Amino acid sequence: MKEKDLRKYHRILGVTLAVFVLAQAGTGLYLNFEHHHGFLSTLHFGGGAIGTLYRSLLAFGMIGLVITGLSIYLKGRARG
């Protein structure tokens, strides 16, 4: 795949996931220090099948970011 395309997909995926990663990381960090069970706990852990799908898609998206980012890095390094 061309580096230009990798950069495009990496940017689109990153911008799309940014809000969801922020929500997941923010609620997780808060719950780490404050053990409240309510909306934030439901947002972070709950949602039943929809929540599981959401967290799975988020994880796959993060894996995609790592793979495209690593590919961009390696292509740049190969150029010198």
CNS distance restraints for C-alpha pairs under 8 A (distance, minus, plus):
assign (resid   1 and name CA) (resid   5 and name CA) 6.81 0.50 0.50
assign (resid   1 and name CA) (resid   6 and name CA) 6.84 0.50 0.50
assign (resid   2 and name CA) (resid   6 and name CA) 6.33 0.50 0.50
assign (resid   3 and name CA) (resid   7 and name CA) 6.08 0.50 0.50
assign (resid   3 and name CA) (resid  72 and name CA) 6.21 0.50 0.50
assign (resid   3 and name CA) (resid  75 and name CA) 7.03 0.50 0.50
assign (resid   4 and name CA) (resid   8 and name CA) 6.29 0.50 0.50
assign (resid   5 and name CA) (resid   9 and name CA) 6.20 0.50 0.50
assign (resid   6 and name CA) (resid  10 and name CA) 5.94 0.50 0.50
assign (resid   6 and name CA) (resid  68 and name CA) 6.05 0.50 0.50
assign (resid   6 and name CA) (resid  71 and name CA) 7.68 0.50 0.50
assign (resid   6 and name CA) (resid  72 and name CA) 6.71 0.50 0.50
assign (resid   7 and name CA) (resid  11 and name CA) 6.00 0.50 0.50
assign (resid   7 and name CA) (resid  68 and name CA) 7.55 0.50 0.50
assign (resid   7 and name CA) (resid  72 and name CA) 6.97 0.50 0.50
assign (resid   8 and name CA) (resid  12 and name CA) 6.20 0.50 0.50
assign (resid   9 and name CA) (resid  13 and name CA) 5.95 0.50 0.50
assign (resid   9 and name CA) (resid  68 and name CA) 7.78 0.50 0.50
assign (resid  10 and name CA) (resid  14 and name CA) 5.93 0.50 0.50
assign (resid  10 and name CA) (resid  64 and name CA) 7.91 0.50 0.50
assign (resid  10 and name CA) (resid  65 and name CA) 5.93 0.50 0.50
assign (resid  10 and name CA) (resid  68 and name CA) 5.87 0.50 0.50
assign (resid  10 and name CA) (resid  69 and name CA) 6.82 0.50 0.50
assign (resid  11 and name CA) (resid  15 and name CA) 6.09 0.50 0.50
assign (resid  12 and name CA) (resid  16 and name CA) 6.07 0.50 0.50
assign (resid  13 and name CA) (resid  17 and name CA) 6.04 0.50 0.50
assign (resid  13 and name CA) (resid  61 and name CA) 7.05 0.50 0.50
assign (resid  13 and name CA) (resid  64 and name CA) 7.99 0.50 0.50
assign (resid  13 and name CA) (resid  65 and name CA) 6.92 0.50 0.50
assign (resid  14 and name CA) (resid  18 and name CA) 5.88 0.50 0.50
assign (resid  14 and name CA) (resid  65 and name CA) 6.76 0.50 0.50
assign (resid  15 and name CA) (resid  19 and name CA) 7.79 0.50 0.50
assign (resid  16 and name CA) (resid  20 and name CA) 7.98 0.50 0.50
assign (resid  17 and name CA) (resid  21 and name CA) 5.95 0.50 0.50
assign (resid  17 and name CA) (resid  58 and name CA) 7.14 0.50 0.50
assign (resid  17 and name CA) (resid  61 and name CA) 7.14 0.50 0.50
assign (resid  17 and name CA) (resid  62 and name CA) 7.93 0.50 0.50
assign (resid  18 and name CA) (resid  22 and name CA) 6.02 0.50 0.50
assign (resid  19 and name CA) (resid  23 and name CA) 6.19 0.50 0.50
assign (resid  20 and name CA) (resid  24 and name CA) 6.09 0.50 0.50
assign (resid  20 and name CA) (resid  58 and name CA) 7.41 0.50 0.50
assign (resid  21 and name CA) (resid  25 and name CA) 5.85 0.50 0.50
assign (resid  21 and name CA) (resid  58 and name CA) 7.42 0.50 0.50
assign (resid  22 and name CA) (resid  26 and name CA) 5.63 0.50 0.50
assign (resid  23 and name CA) (resid  27 and name CA) 5.99 0.50 0.50
assign (resid  24 and name CA) (resid  28 and name CA) 6.04 0.50 0.50
assign (resid  24 and name CA) (resid  43 and name CA) 7.95 0.50 0.50
assign (resid  24 and name CA) (resid  44 and name CA) 5.97 0.50 0.50
assign (resid  25 and name CA) (resid  29 and name CA) 5.99 0.50 0.50
assign (resid  26 and name CA) (resid  30 and name CA) 6.16 0.50 0.50
assign (resid  27 and name CA) (resid  31 and name CA) 5.98 0.50 0.50
assign (resid  27 and name CA) (resid  40 and name CA) 6.01 0.50 0.50
assign (resid  27 and name CA) (resid  41 and name CA) 7.45 0.50 0.50
assign (resid  27 and name CA) (resid  43 and name CA) 7.59 0.50 0.50
assign (resid  27 and name CA) (resid  44 and name CA) 5.99 0.50 0.50
assign (resid  28 and name CA) (resid  32 and name CA) 6.06 0.50 0.50
assign (resid  28 and name CA) (resid  44 and name CA) 6.52 0.50 0.50
assign (resid  29 and name CA) (resid  33 and name CA) 6.91 0.50 0.50
assign (resid  30 and name CA) (resid  34 and name CA) 5.93 0.50 0.50
assign (resid  31 and name CA) (resid  35 and name CA) 5.42 0.50 0.50
assign (resid  31 and name CA) (resid  36 and name CA) 6.78 0.50 0.50
assign (resid  31 and name CA) (resid  40 and name CA) 7.72 0.50 0.50
assign (resid  31 and name CA) (resid  41 and name CA) 7.18 0.50 0.50
assign (resid  36 and name CA) (resid  40 and name CA) 7.84 0.50 0.50
assign (resid  36 and name CA) (resid  41 and name CA) 6.98 0.50 0.50
assign (resid  37 and name CA) (resid  41 and name CA) 5.33 0.50 0.50
assign (resid  37 and name CA) (resid  42 and name CA) 7.57 0.50 0.50
assign (resid  38 and name CA) (resid  42 and name CA) 6.14 0.50 0.50
assign (resid  39 and name CA) (resid  43 and name CA) 6.01 0.50 0.50
assign (resid  40 and name CA) (resid  44 and name CA) 6.01 0.50 0.50
assign (resid  41 and name CA) (resid  45 and name CA) 5.81 0.50 0.50
assign (resid  41 and name CA) (resid  46 and name CA) 7.03 0.50 0.50
assign (resid  42 and name CA) (resid  46 and name CA) 4.33 0.50 0.50
assign (resid  42 and name CA) (resid  47 and name CA) 6.68 0.50 0.50
assign (resid  43 and name CA) (resid  47 and name CA) 7.18 0.50 0.50
assign (resid  45 and name CA) (resid  51 and name CA) 7.37 0.50 0.50
assign (resid  46 and name CA) (resid  51 and name CA) 5.76 0.50 0.50
assign (resid  46 and name CA) (resid  52 and name CA) 7.88 0.50 0.50
assign (resid  47 and name CA) (resid  51 and name CA) 3.97 0.50 0.50
assign (resid  47 and name CA) (resid  52 and name CA) 7.01 0.50 0.50
assign (resid  48 and name CA) (resid  52 and name CA) 6.27 0.50 0.50
assign (resid  49 and name CA) (resid  53 and name CA) 6.11 0.50 0.50
assign (resid  50 and name CA) (resid  54 and name CA) 6.04 0.50 0.50
assign (resid  51 and name CA) (resid  55 and name CA) 6.14 0.50 0.50
assign (resid  52 and name CA) (resid  56 and name CA) 6.03 0.50 0.50
assign (resid  53 and name CA) (resid  57 and name CA) 6.06 0.50 0.50
assign (resid  54 and name CA) (resid  58 and name CA) 6.11 0.50 0.50
assign (resid  55 and name CA) (resid  59 and name CA) 6.10 0.50 0.50
assign (resid  56 and name CA) (resid  60 and name CA) 6.19 0.50 0.50
assign (resid  57 and name CA) (resid  61 and name CA) 5.98 0.50 0.50
assign (resid  58 and name CA) (resid  62 and name CA) 6.21 0.50 0.50
assign (resid  59 and name CA) (resid  63 and name CA) 6.25 0.50 0.50
assign (resid  60 and name CA) (resid  64 and name CA) 6.14 0.50 0.50
assign (resid  61 and name CA) (resid  65 and name CA) 6.27 0.50 0.50
assign (resid  62 and name CA) (resid  66 and name CA) 6.29 0.50 0.50
assign (resid  63 and name CA) (resid  67 and name CA) 6.22 0.50 0.50
assign (resid  64 and name CA) (resid  68 and name CA) 6.08 0.50 0.50
assign (resid  65 and name CA) (resid  69 and name CA) 5.80 0.50 0.50
assign (resid  66 and name CA) (resid  70 and name CA) 5.97 0.50 0.50
assign (resid  67 and name CA) (resid  71 and name CA) 6.10 0.50 0.50
assign (resid  68 and name CA) (resid  72 and name CA) 6.12 0.50 0.50
assign (resid  69 and name CA) (resid  73 and name CA) 6.20 0.50 0.50
assign (resid  70 and name CA) (resid  74 and name CA) 6.12 0.50 0.50
assign (resid  71 and name CA) (resid  75 and name CA) 6.10 0.50 0.50
assign (resid  72 and name CA) (resid  76 and name CA) 6.14 0.50 0.50
assign (resid  73 and name CA) (resid  77 and name CA) 6.11 0.50 0.50
assign (resid  74 and name CA) (resid  78 and name CA) 6.08 0.50 0.50
assign (resid  75 and name CA) (resid  79 and name CA) 6.46 0.50 0.50
assign (resid  76 and name CA) (resid  80 and name CA) 6.81 0.50 0.50
